[in-house]
């Protein structure tokens, strides 16, 4: 059913799209990935949560982390991460129930994935549990503007493209969850990444009926959304738009 968001739906959807995420320019590089990995480069043992095809885990190793374990709900993603980056150790597991003992890692990362989690507060608490005291948590995700109209537009188009999208949250919501879990935020950064519309929908194989709905949503976007998300149109519809992403470094 469209709109369902069980974890089985998430695993199935990303299993089908695994190679698309491996090849995605947004996921395999960028200044944001470099910064995130630099924030955790003093770690000896790091965990990358919801690793997808393993780009963040690999970036951590390239930044100097001795050993990186990657975990993902989707078995196909874990297999692809390990085949693409053989030095990574892969585990199939849930971000909201991490299959590791307390105080295991000195760094945990999660990049452009948490908007798919049904319970981000539980995820943050799990990160705190598996981190050593004094360990670092580095997070990047799509972030919703404070303006409710703009936030609703962003989440609406994300769900039309991919029903496993739960919500892109505001910076303040993330700060509240981190504070509740005992983290101290040390540094934040915002980046804006431009998404080419065609590759954005092709990455996960959006059906034509959904694509028509999505195009219609962009066509009727309010002027404030067109400006904020820098939406560009071609003769046949939307060509590209820009999304804000929040990066956070927090200490346990």
C-alpha positions as CSV (number, residue, x, y, z in Angstrom):
1,X,0.0,0.0,0.0
2,X,1.3,3.4,-0.9
3,X,2.2,5.4,2.2
4,X,3.0,2.3,4.3
5,X,6.3,2.7,6.2
6,X,7.1,-0.5,7.9
7,X,10.7,-1.4,8.3
8,X,10.1,-4.2,5.8
9,X,9.0,-1.7,3.3
10,X,12.2,0.3,3.8
11,X,14.4,-2.7,3.4
12,X,12.6,-3.8,0.3
13,X,12.7,-0.4,-1.3
14,X,16.4,0.2,-0.6
15,X,17.2,-3.4,-1.7
16,X,15.8,-2.6,-5.1
17,X,17.6,0.8,-5.3
18,X,21.0,-0.3,-3.9
19,X,23.1,0.3,-7.0
20,X,21.4,3.7,-7.6
21,X,22.6,4.9,-4.2
22,X,26.1,3.5,-4.9
23,X,26.3,5.6,-8.0
24,X,24.6,8.7,-6.6
25,X,26.9,11.8,-6.7
26,X,25.1,13.2,-3.6
27,X,25.9,10.1,-1.6
28,X,29.4,9.2,-2.8
29,X,31.1,12.6,-2.4
30,X,30.9,16.2,-1.6
31,X,32.3,18.7,1.0
32,X,29.7,17.5,3.5
33,X,31.0,13.9,3.4
34,X,34.5,15.2,3.8
35,X,33.6,17.4,6.8
36,X,31.6,14.6,8.5
37,X,34.5,12.1,8.2
38,X,37.0,14.7,9.4
39,X,34.9,15.3,12.5
40,X,35.4,11.6,13.5
41,X,38.9,11.0,12.2
42,X,40.5,10.5,15.6
43,X,38.4,7.4,16.3
44,X,39.9,3.9,16.5
45,X,36.6,2.0,16.1
46,X,33.7,3.7,14.4
47,X,30.2,2.6,13.4
48,X,28.3,4.0,10.4
49,X,24.6,3.6,10.8
50,X,22.2,3.1,7.9
51,X,25.3,3.0,5.7
52,X,23.6,2.4,2.4
53,X,26.2,1.5,-0.1
54,X,29.1,2.3,2.3
55,X,30.4,5.7,1.1
56,X,30.4,7.2,4.6
57,X,32.2,4.2,6.1
58,X,34.8,4.3,3.4
59,X,35.3,8.1,4.0
60,X,35.8,7.4,7.7
61,X,38.6,4.9,6.9
62,X,40.2,7.3,4.4
63,X,40.1,10.0,7.0
64,X,42.2,7.9,9.4
65,X,39.8,5.7,11.4
66,X,41.5,2.3,12.1
67,X,38.4,0.1,11.8
68,X,34.8,0.8,10.6
69,X,31.8,-1.4,11.1
70,X,28.8,-0.5,8.9
71,X,25.2,-1.5,9.7
72,X,22.1,-1.3,7.6
73,X,18.6,-2.7,7.7
74,X,18.8,-3.8,4.1
75,X,20.9,-6.9,3.4
76,X,21.5,-5.9,-0.2
77,X,23.0,-2.6,1.0
78,X,25.3,-4.3,3.4
79,X,26.5,-6.8,0.8
80,X,27.1,-3.9,-1.7
81,X,29.0,-1.9,0.9
82,X,31.3,-4.8,1.6
83,X,31.9,-5.7,-2.0
84,X,32.6,-2.0,-2.9
85,X,34.8,-1.4,0.1
86,X,36.3,-4.7,1.3
87,X,37.9,-3.2,4.4
88,X,34.5,-2.5,5.9
89,X,32.9,-5.0,8.3
90,X,29.1,-5.2,7.5
91,X,26.2,-6.1,9.8
92,X,22.5,-6.2,9.1
93,X,20.7,-4.4,11.8
94,X,18.2,-1.7,12.9
95,X,19.2,1.9,13.7
96,X,16.6,1.9,16.5
97,X,17.9,-1.4,18.0
98,X,21.7,-1.5,17.3
99,X,23.0,-5.0,17.6
100,X,26.1,-4.0,19.6
101,X,27.0,-3.9,23.4
102,X,27.1,-0.7,25.4
103,X,30.2,1.5,25.1
104,X,31.6,-0.3,22.0
105,X,32.6,2.6,19.7
106,X,34.4,5.8,20.0
107,X,32.6,7.3,17.0
108,X,29.2,6.8,15.3
109,X,28.1,8.4,12.1
110,X,24.8,8.5,10.2
111,X,24.5,10.4,6.9
112,X,21.4,11.3,4.9
113,X,19.3,8.4,6.3
114,X,17.6,9.4,9.5
115,X,14.6,10.9,7.7
116,X,13.6,7.3,7.1
117,X,13.6,6.3,10.8
118,X,10.2,6.0,12.5
119,X,11.6,7.0,15.9
120,X,14.6,9.3,15.8
121,X,14.7,9.8,19.5
122,X,15.2,6.1,20.0
123,X,17.9,6.1,17.4
124,X,19.8,8.9,19.1
125,X,19.4,7.0,22.5
126,X,20.9,3.9,20.8
127,X,23.8,5.9,19.5
128,X,24.5,7.2,23.0
129,X,24.3,3.6,24.4
130,X,26.9,2.1,22.0
131,X,29.3,5.1,22.2
132,X,32.1,5.1,24.8
133,X,31.8,8.0,27.2
134,X,33.4,11.0,25.4
135,X,32.8,9.4,22.0
136,X,31.7,11.5,19.1
137,X,28.4,11.3,17.1
138,X,28.5,12.9,13.6
139,X,25.1,13.2,11.9
140,X,24.0,14.6,8.5
141,X,20.4,14.7,7.3
142,X,18.0,16.6,5.2
143,X,16.7,19.3,7.4
144,X,13.3,21.1,7.4
145,X,13.1,24.9,7.4
146,X,11.6,26.5,10.4
147,X,8.8,27.9,8.2
148,X,5.9,25.4,8.4
149,X,4.8,26.0,4.7
150,X,8.3,25.3,3.4
151,X,8.8,22.3,5.7
152,X,5.4,20.8,4.6
153,X,6.4,21.3,0.9
154,X,9.7,19.5,1.4
155,X,8.2,16.5,3.2
156,X,5.3,16.3,0.8
157,X,7.5,16.0,-2.3
158,X,9.9,13.6,-0.5
159,X,7.0,11.3,0.4
160,X,5.5,11.5,-3.1
161,X,8.9,10.3,-4.5
162,X,9.5,7.7,-1.8
163,X,6.8,6.6,0.7
164,X,9.4,5.3,3.1
165,X,10.3,8.9,3.8
166,X,9.1,9.6,7.3
167,X,10.1,13.3,8.0
168,X,12.8,15.8,7.6
169,X,13.1,17.5,10.9
170,X,14.2,21.0,12.1
171,X,17.5,21.6,13.6
172,X,15.8,22.3,16.9
173,X,14.2,18.9,17.0
174,X,17.6,17.3,16.5
175,X,19.1,19.4,19.3
176,X,16.3,18.4,21.6
177,X,16.8,14.7,20.9
178,X,20.5,15.0,21.4
179,X,20.1,16.9,24.6
180,X,17.6,14.3,25.9
181,X,20.2,11.5,25.2
182,X,23.0,13.4,27.0
183,X,24.9,14.7,24.1
184,X,26.7,18.0,24.0
185,X,26.6,19.6,20.5
186,X,30.1,20.9,19.7
187,X,29.7,22.1,16.1
188,X,27.1,22.4,13.4
189,X,27.1,23.2,9.7
190,X,24.6,23.6,6.9
191,X,25.1,22.7,3.3
192,X,22.8,23.0,0.3
193,X,22.9,20.3,-2.4
194,X,21.3,20.7,-5.8
195,X,19.4,17.6,-7.0
196,X,18.8,17.0,-10.7
197,X,15.2,15.9,-10.8
198,X,15.6,13.1,-13.3
199,X,18.4,11.4,-11.5
200,X,16.6,11.9,-8.2
201,X,13.6,10.0,-9.3
202,X,15.4,7.4,-11.4
203,X,17.6,6.4,-8.4
204,X,14.7,4.6,-6.8
205,X,12.6,3.9,-9.9
206,X,9.6,6.1,-9.2
207,X,6.5,4.8,-11.1
208,X,5.0,7.0,-13.8
209,X,1.8,7.6,-11.8
210,X,3.7,8.8,-8.8
211,X,6.0,10.9,-11.1
212,X,3.0,12.7,-12.5
213,X,1.9,13.6,-9.0
214,X,5.3,14.7,-8.1
215,X,5.6,17.0,-11.2
216,X,2.2,18.4,-10.4
217,X,3.3,19.2,-6.8
218,X,6.4,21.1,-8.1
219,X,4.3,22.9,-10.7
220,X,2.0,24.4,-8.1
221,X,4.8,25.1,-5.6
222,X,4.3,28.4,-3.8
223,X,6.7,31.3,-4.7
224,X,8.3,31.0,-1.3
225,X,9.2,27.4,-2.0
226,X,10.4,28.1,-5.5
227,X,12.8,30.7,-4.0
228,X,13.9,28.8,-0.9
229,X,14.5,25.5,-2.7
230,X,15.8,27.2,-5.8
231,X,13.5,25.2,-8.1
232,X,14.4,25.3,-11.8
233,X,12.0,24.3,-14.5
234,X,12.5,23.0,-18.1
235,X,9.9,22.8,-20.8
236,X,8.8,19.3,-19.6
237,X,8.7,20.1,-15.9
238,X,11.0,20.6,-13.0
239,X,14.7,20.3,-13.8
240,X,16.4,20.7,-10.4
241,X,15.9,21.9,-6.8
242,X,18.2,22.4,-3.8
243,X,17.8,20.9,-0.4
244,X,19.3,22.0,2.9
245,X,21.2,19.5,5.0
246,X,22.3,19.8,8.6
247,X,25.6,18.4,9.9
248,X,26.1,18.0,13.7
249,X,29.1,16.9,15.7
250,X,28.0,15.9,19.3
251,X,30.0,14.5,22.2
252,X,28.6,11.7,24.5
